[in-house]
Amino acid sequence: MSIQVSDGVFRLHTAETTYLFRTTAFGHLESLHYGRRVEDADVESLRYKHEIPHGSTVLYDEKADPSYCLEELPLEWSGVGKGDFRVTPMELRLPDGSFTCDFVYDSHRIESGIVKMDTLPQSAGIGAETLLVTLKDKAFTVYLDLYYTVYEAENVITRRAVLRNAEQAPVLLKRLMSYSLDLPDRGYTVATLSGGWINEANVIERKLETGMLVNESTSFSQHRHNPAVALLSRGATEDSGLVYGFNLVYGGNHQTSVELSPTGLVRITGGINPYCFLWELQPGETFETPEAVMTCSLGGKNGMSQNFHAFVQKQIVRGDWQNKERPILINNWEANFFQFRQNSLLRLAKRGKRLGCELFVLDDGWFGARNTDTAGLGDYTVNRKKLPEGLEGLGKRVNGLGLSFGLWFEPENVNDDSDLYRAHPDWAIQRPNRTPALGRHQKILNLTLPAVRDYIVENVSHILDTCPIAYVKWDMNRKVSDFEDGAFLHRYMIGYYEVLSRIFRPRPQILLEGCASGGGRFDLGHLCFAQQIWASDDTDPIERLRIQGGLSLFYPVSTMGAHVSMAPHQQTLRHTPLFTRFAVAAFGAFGLELDPMDLTPIERKVLTSMLSEYRKIRKTCQFGTFTRVDTGNPYIIQWQAQSETQTVILRAKTLTKAAQVNDLLTVTGLDPHKTYTCREIQNPLFVAGFGTLLKHILPVKIRSYSHILLAANKRLKMDDYAEQYRASGAQLMAGVQLHRSFIGTGYSEKMHMQGDDSAMLFVITEDS
Ligand code: GLA
């Protein structure tokens, strides 16, 4: 039993953590502990001692207890107007017109699994147990159900709140968060993922000082601020120290506030953003908040990440692809944009197949008058000029090449220049008295209207059922504007989840990739439907080290769409080696976003062998235990993925130092007593990249711009030195000094010819 209740004390245990609270004499829920697992936790030693009241406090009931002050208690929930002046998880206008409220213990029960939600996606409840504690306002028959679902194996507890109005009059909700939790201060730093388009998931760490830090979004979950938040206790590193993580199973406007009170308590509360939020709860109605996910680890940031990865993998992602290696795809977007015909697509698919791709994805531009991004969105009629045999014909031909077929949709949006908009201008979100604000020349369809939801479900489902489609990319390329009120944004999300459920729950065989101008909607709500999400339109591998590395704090590698594209890169103009582009994308749901004809023949050959190597390590990279290894050098980024049979290590160098002789490869998680073989995957060298340096190895002088060199560069490659060791796990974990890099003092076959932006991939297997 992971949940035990006795004498008013609620004990929630996961494999490595304990979460403890109790009811006070007045019925409030007092937080006692969230952290290290404690079997028989002693309440007396854990409780906040408050025999003497602080100066300048408001006492809850001075006569009954002259020391009981809500402001100074760590609480599981708090209201308004009774002496707690910290950020509140709830603001309600009750039938007396007042915001004062005071929710106290009413009853509790324990259920196995989860208690199903009516309107929003939630975790699966496999092996879980749920505690429901019901609170009631002291003056009105308004109930608050607090749900705690304990995932013992994953070290996760989820929380959510449901408000029930049993009064005869409406209750107005201005704010209702999913959870609130108070912890003793341990010198926390708050880590969030923030950024923008082609700049997703920067890890921002801010020290928590007295006052409040807020992480929020005002238009869906968004590039700007991901809903996930971590609290790092002072001195926590990648591998050690107490770290808490919080996330929401929700892709709407979100807010997480972390407040350090003047008396040293930290309150964290998260849920739907109260921004413009107003919801009138009629008599007899209930309102459910999104599920929040919490984890805690004493094993530093990696410990927190690994808990989240296991949880997301098992309890959030679902469908036939949940645990399956993701197909190597080739997407035609950067190869074609809107300019293509069936024949050119088939040529591209054939080239992809020759390289080793398994899935061909037709991106934007296949429907209506969609020849630029100013027209066609909202329509589903296939453009027969481009695709004379329709999607069905194209799909069959793609299948005939030995590839599965995938298709792009952007169902939530509409262009003014579309048949849909001409027929139903009232289906777009806009205000009658204002000029609508457009994003990428498009408006958002009003998913709160049942007719709009039916239109999308019917059209998308029809295509999925009549064409051989194995994969869908569901895009959403703008933020919301011109909305009615705060309730609207939440109703939109409820409508959105209904649409996704109706399309994808009956079709679990489809691999769904979410996308919102890249990683604009990377959240757990989306991952309840989409097995993977396009992490960013920025495919530059050096940028991706930051983006995928940032996302890895909270999300597993298998959920991150990651593709190899051309160099120089379309957004950064950076020239990166093909191997680096491959190696970074290998730690993701891998694909190609290029026309192989733009590569040289030798690059195509090399890429073909990289893809065949990839098939041998894909399962480990996507589903293995993922660790960010701190190399002590900010320019050397090392990731490790470990399965039962294999360890794969990516070691990327973003800035070369000429005099560097220390290049230590460290490995974690091996059995010290076993023997392993550690081999580096062959890293190719393309001759033109060396310019005049070729004089070091060639007997004749060749100018760097000569035709001979350019011709040779198309067909010939050299091999960089590939490291190989047979050593004990103890040795590999102690560290292996790698061979030195070229510094102009001579040439040896046992040296690396890799400069800035290079990458190495190591595969470690146990010797039999
Ligand atoms: C967005 C996506 C891209 C591509 C285009 C198509 O920008 O992020 O990957 O699908 O839309 O218009």
Residues whose N, C-alpha, C, O or C-beta is under 5 A from the ligand:
A	BS01	GLA	W333 D363 D364 C515 S517 G518 D537
